[in-house]
Amino acid sequence: MSELTIFNYTTLILDLGTIVMLIGLLMVTNVLRQRGRADDKLFFYMVIIAMVIAGSDIVGYLADGKSFFGAPFVQQAGMQVFYLTFTLEAMVWTYYADVRFKGWHMNYSILRKVIFYIPGFILLTTIFINSFNGCIFYVSEENVYYRGPLFIPMYVVIVFYFIWGFATMTRYRNAGTGRSLIPLWIYFMPIILGVVVTFILGSTSLAPVGIAVSIMFTHLGSMNEITDTEYEEGEV
């Protein structure tokens, strides 16, 4: 047993709570999804991806430090799906922010939009083949998790997309829309805390719950504006 087992169990509890919270969020956002707007659809995708992130995190931590047959493979698979969906969530969040908060990215041509997401697609491909070369992370036969040489570059790309989305939200706020939005720091802190703690501590993952809480605050912001008849629908 690892001396950090207590942190692993803490992570499992947080992940299970995150899934329950997101299921509840799906139920209460049914009205928004019925509007058929692009940003509502993207919000729905973010919630589903966040649930997969939490689920894969559970799989990875259940196998962490265990000695049952196939434990290294289970941990490898769980963490691989975790990083794939974590990256995908960051990319979808960026696109959602552009649609929802009328980002400058929305005026780009199709080619420039594709170029913008090339780092993300390259990262997704790299994570997908990571099990063959361990360039981002690998799990030894003794079921010990190690970070690879591209682990930090992976986080740089993920953080870039999250920051871009928050910058879009900040620009929307500073444009003086006159709408009542919740304080920006409430959006920022959960995901920033989750990403930073997960990166530094490693043995405790707060990324799923951080993402989930940020998504919930985004929903609250949407509900604050739902009665604003002058709000323009998001466009793809």
C-alpha positions, -999 to 999 in steps of 0.1 A, spaced: 0 0 0 12 35 -8 16 61 18 -5 84 -3 -35 59 -3 -55 84 17 -51 109 -11 -62 84 -36 -94 76 -17 -100 113 -14 -98 116 -52 -122 87 -56 -148 104 -33 -144 137 -52 -147 120 -86 -179 101 -75 -193 134 -62 -184 151 -94 -203 125 -115 -234 129 -93 -232 167 -95 -229 165 -133 -258 141 -136 -279 167 -117 -266 194 -139 -278 175 -170 -313 173 -155 -316 209 -146 -302 221 -180 -328 203 -200 -347 235 -206 -316 252 -220 -309 223 -244 -344 226 -258 -335 260 -272 -314 243 -298 -286 269 -297 -250 261 -306 -236 272 -272 -262 250 -254 -251 220 -274 -215 227 -267 -223 230 -230 -240 196 -231 -209 181 -247 -187 196 -220 -208 181 -192 -206 146 -209 -169 149 -214 -164 160 -178 -183 129 -166 -159 107 -187 -129 126 -172 -142 118 -137 -150 81 -146 -116 75 -161 -99 92 -131 -117 67 -109 -104 37 -130 -69 50 -129 -69 55 -91 -86 22 -83 -57 4 -100 -30 27 -86 -6 8 -64 -26 -24 -66 -11 -58 -75 -40 -76 -91 -36 -92 -125 -36 -65 -152 -34 -36 -128 -7 -17 -148 -28 -20 -179 -60 -8 -161 -41 22 -147 -26 29 -181 -59 28 -198 -77 49 -172 -51 76 -173 -49 75 -211 -86 82 -214 -83 108 -186 -57 129 -205 -75 124 -239 -108 137 -225 -90 164 -204 -75 178 -236 -107 175 -255 -126 193 -228 -101 222 -230 -106 224 -268 -144 223 -265 -143 249 -237 -124 272 -260 -149 268 -288 -178 272 -264 -164 304 -250 -160 318 -285 -196 310 -293 -211 319 -260 -192 350 -254 -187 362 -289 -150 357 -290 -127 373 -317 -120 337 -328 -155 336 -343 -145 360 -371 -116 337 -382 -118 319 -415 -123 281 -415 -86 277 -422 -75 299 -393 -99 280 -370 -84 247 -381 -48 260 -375 -58 272 -341 -68 237 -330 -39 219 -346 -18 218 -314 -48 202 -297 -53 176 -324 -15 168 -323 -17 164 -286 -47 141 -289 -28 119 -314 2 119 -291 -18 108 -261 -35 81 -282 -2 66 -291 13 72 -257 8 35 -247 33 25 -273 61 49 -264 54 64 -230 62 99 -242 37 115 -219 34 90 -191 39 53 -185 31 26 -159 58 1 -150 53 -36 -145 53 -29 -108 23 -5 -114 43 26 -107 32 57 -126 59 79 -142 57 111 -162 73 112 -196 93 139 -214 62 154 -230 41 156 -199 48 193 -192 43 203 -229 9 185 -227 -1 206 -198 11 238 -216 -13 230 -245 -42 222 -222 -37 253 -201 -34 275 -232 -68 265 -244 -84 270 -210 -67 304 -207 -79 314 -242 -115 306 -231 -112 327 -200 -96 355 -219 -126 355 -243 -149 356 -213 -130 385 -198 -131 404 -231 -169 399 -232 -172 413 -197 -149 443 -204 -170 451 -235 -197 465 -212 -226 444 -222 -247 456 -193 -257 421 -184 -255 407 -149 -228 381 -148 -213 363 -118 -178 375 -108 -151 362 -132 -128 349 -104 -156 324 -95 -153 310 -130 -115 309 -129 -106 295 -95 -121 260 -96 -105 249 -128 -72 267 -121 -70 251 -86 -79 217 -101 -53 218 -128 -25 232 -106 -31 207 -77 -33 178 -101 0 189 -118 20 196 -87 7 169 -63 0 142 -88 -14 117 -63 -46 137 -58 -66 147 -88 -88 178 -85 -92 184 -122 -126 167 -126 -142 185 -98 -126 218 -108 -139 214 -143 -174 204 -131 -176 234 -107 -165 258 -134 -191 244 -158 -218 248 -131 -209 284 -126 -211 289 -164 -246 275 -163 -255 299 -135 -242 327 -157 -264 315 -185 -294 314 -163 -287 350 -153 -291 360 -189 -319 337 -199 -346 364 -196 -325 388 -217 -345 389 -250 -318 410 -267 -291 383 -263 -281 370 -297 -279 333 -301 -245 317 -305 -234 309 -340 -211 282 -352 
